[in-house]
Amino acid sequence: MERDSDEGRMADVRAQLHFTSGALSFGLEMFGDHIAEREGYNEHKGLDAIRFYLMNQFGWLPRDVNAMSVEEMRFLLAEEMHGWTLPIEARGSYPHLDRKAWESGA
């Protein structure tokens, strides 16, 4: 019986890990919208805006930026993202995560 309980806890941990990873990706994509607005981009939004920004900022080629994972892009933009918060209208958009959780950094 103990084994079932351990497997259930492991499943819960894995589910939370994937949920959190998705929430972080969603936040990064929303930050891309912020960059697009700040930089005056007309065509690029979300992750495309982040890729375009990184190419312009560092002179990297599209193939190099396109090869980056979202975790790598988030790492590169961490200092720029410091203090930025998700827009109020987007805080209730991610499934099962309410506005208070976003405000607390969850």
C-alpha positions as CSV (number, residue, x, y, z in Angstrom):
1,M,0.0,0.0,0.0
2,E,2.9,2.3,0.8
3,R,4.1,2.0,-2.8
4,D,0.8,3.4,-4.2
5,S,1.1,6.4,-1.9
6,D,4.7,7.1,-3.0
7,E,3.7,6.8,-6.6
8,G,0.8,9.2,-6.1
9,R,3.1,11.8,-4.4
10,M,5.5,11.4,-7.3
11,A,2.8,12.0,-9.8
12,D,1.7,15.1,-7.9
13,V,5.2,16.4,-7.9
14,R,5.6,15.8,-11.6
15,A,2.3,17.4,-12.4
16,Q,3.3,20.5,-10.4
17,L,6.7,20.7,-12.1
18,H,5.0,20.7,-15.5
19,F,2.4,23.2,-14.5
20,T,5.1,25.5,-13.1
21,S,7.2,25.1,-16.3
22,G,4.1,26.1,-18.4
23,A,3.4,29.1,-16.2
24,L,7.0,30.3,-16.5
25,S,6.8,29.9,-20.3
26,F,3.5,31.8,-20.4
27,G,5.1,34.6,-18.3
28,L,8.0,34.8,-20.7
29,E,5.7,35.0,-23.7
30,M,3.8,37.8,-22.0
31,F,7.1,39.5,-21.4
32,G,7.8,39.3,-25.1
33,D,4.6,41.3,-25.7
34,H,6.0,43.9,-23.2
35,I,9.2,44.0,-25.2
36,A,7.3,44.3,-28.5
37,E,5.4,47.3,-27.1
38,R,8.4,48.9,-25.5
39,E,10.6,48.5,-28.6
40,G,7.8,49.5,-31.0
41,Y,7.7,46.2,-32.9
42,N,4.9,45.9,-35.4
43,E,5.1,42.3,-36.5
44,H,6.7,40.4,-33.6
45,K,4.9,39.5,-30.4
46,G,5.5,36.9,-27.6
47,L,8.5,34.6,-28.1
48,D,9.1,35.9,-31.6
49,A,9.6,39.4,-30.0
50,I,12.0,38.0,-27.6
51,R,14.0,36.2,-30.3
52,F,14.0,39.4,-32.4
53,Y,15.1,41.5,-29.4
54,L,18.0,39.1,-28.6
55,M,19.1,39.2,-32.2
56,N,19.1,42.9,-32.2
57,Q,20.6,43.3,-28.7
58,F,23.5,40.9,-29.2
59,G,23.9,40.6,-32.9
60,W,23.1,36.9,-32.8
61,L,21.9,35.0,-35.9
62,P,18.3,33.7,-36.2
63,R,19.6,30.1,-36.2
64,D,21.4,30.7,-32.8
65,V,18.4,32.4,-31.2
66,N,15.9,29.8,-32.6
67,A,18.0,27.0,-31.1
68,M,17.6,28.4,-27.5
69,S,15.2,26.9,-25.1
70,V,12.7,29.0,-23.2
71,E,14.8,28.4,-20.1
72,E,17.8,29.8,-21.8
73,M,15.9,32.9,-23.0
74,R,14.5,33.4,-19.5
75,F,18.0,33.2,-18.1
76,L,19.3,35.8,-20.6
77,L,16.4,38.2,-19.8
78,A,16.3,37.6,-16.0
79,E,17.8,41.0,-15.1
80,E,15.5,42.8,-17.5
81,M,12.5,40.9,-16.2
82,H,13.4,41.8,-12.6
83,G,10.5,43.8,-11.1
84,W,8.3,43.2,-14.1
85,T,4.9,41.7,-13.4
86,L,2.3,40.1,-15.5
87,P,-0.3,42.6,-16.8
88,I,-3.5,42.5,-14.7
89,E,-5.6,41.4,-17.6
90,A,-3.4,38.3,-18.1
91,R,-3.1,37.2,-14.5
92,G,-6.3,35.1,-14.6
93,S,-5.5,33.7,-18.0
94,Y,-3.3,30.7,-17.1
95,P,-5.5,27.7,-16.1
96,H,-6.0,27.2,-12.4
97,L,-3.7,30.0,-11.4
98,D,-5.5,33.0,-9.9
99,R,-4.4,36.6,-9.8
100,K,-3.1,36.4,-6.2
101,A,-0.8,33.6,-7.1
102,W,0.7,35.6,-10.0
103,E,1.2,38.6,-7.7
104,S,3.0,36.4,-5.2
105,G,5.4,35.2,-7.9
106,A,3.9,31.6,-8.1
